[in-house]
Amino acid sequence: MESFVNRVTVSPAICNGKPIIRNMRITVKTVLEYLGAGETIENILEAYPILEKEDIYACLQYAAMTVEREITSYKLANAA
């Protein structure tokens, strides 16, 4: 499985520096909230056709690492 680092980005100029998917204005939190509300991956991809299944998995990886606080020592690449 591809690492979330290639898909989750942070840029102060986009969504106030919140973690986003591939420099788009779709936050990791938005995707996680959909999943938490019981939406399927297929429904999320239908609602956001620009997303890919790997983006959803990247959000889950990011959340798992954040819970474990491993992410705090890991630097995300800033968007150019």
C-alpha positions as CSV (number, residue, x, y, z in Angstrom):
1,M,0.0,0.0,0.0
2,E,1.2,3.4,-0.9
3,S,2.2,5.7,2.0
4,F,-0.1,8.6,2.8
5,V,2.8,10.9,2.6
6,N,2.5,10.9,-1.2
7,R,-1.2,12.0,-1.0
8,V,-1.7,14.1,2.2
9,T,-0.3,17.5,1.9
10,V,-0.2,20.7,4.0
11,S,-0.1,24.2,2.7
12,P,-0.7,27.4,4.7
13,A,-2.4,28.8,1.6
14,I,-5.0,26.0,1.2
15,C,-7.7,25.3,3.8
16,N,-5.8,27.3,6.5
17,G,-3.0,24.8,6.6
18,K,-5.1,21.8,7.4
19,P,-4.1,18.4,6.0
20,I,-5.6,18.1,2.5
21,I,-5.6,15.5,-0.3
22,R,-3.0,16.1,-3.1
23,N,-3.1,19.9,-2.8
24,M,-6.9,20.0,-3.4
25,R,-9.4,21.8,-1.3
26,I,-10.6,18.5,0.2
27,T,-9.5,18.0,3.8
28,V,-8.6,14.8,5.4
29,K,-11.1,15.6,8.1
30,T,-13.9,15.8,5.5
31,V,-13.1,12.3,4.2
32,L,-12.9,10.9,7.7
33,E,-16.2,12.5,8.7
34,Y,-17.9,10.9,5.7
35,L,-16.4,7.5,6.7
36,G,-17.4,8.1,10.4
37,A,-20.9,8.8,9.3
38,G,-21.1,5.4,7.6
39,E,-20.5,6.4,4.0
40,T,-18.9,3.9,1.8
41,I,-15.8,4.5,-0.2
42,E,-17.8,4.2,-3.3
43,N,-20.2,6.9,-2.2
44,I,-17.4,9.3,-1.3
45,L,-15.8,8.8,-4.6
46,E,-19.1,9.5,-6.3
47,A,-19.5,12.7,-4.3
48,Y,-15.9,13.7,-5.0
49,P,-15.0,12.3,-8.5
50,I,-11.6,13.9,-8.3
51,L,-10.6,11.6,-5.4
52,E,-9.1,8.2,-5.9
53,K,-9.6,5.2,-3.7
54,E,-5.9,5.5,-2.6
55,D,-6.8,9.0,-1.3
56,I,-9.3,7.5,1.1
57,Y,-6.8,4.9,2.3
58,A,-4.3,7.7,2.8
59,C,-6.7,9.6,5.0
60,L,-7.1,6.5,7.2
61,Q,-3.4,6.0,7.4
62,Y,-2.9,9.6,8.4
63,A,-5.6,9.3,11.1
64,A,-4.0,6.1,12.5
65,M,-0.6,7.7,12.7
66,T,-2.0,10.8,14.3
67,V,-3.8,8.8,17.0
68,E,-0.5,7.1,17.7
69,R,1.2,10.5,17.7
70,E,3.8,9.2,15.2
71,I,2.9,11.9,12.8
72,T,4.1,14.7,15.1
73,S,7.7,13.8,14.3
74,Y,7.0,13.3,10.6
75,K,7.1,16.3,8.4
76,L,4.6,16.6,5.6
77,A,5.7,18.1,2.3
78,N,4.4,21.7,1.9
79,A,2.8,22.5,-1.4
80,A,4.8,24.7,-3.7
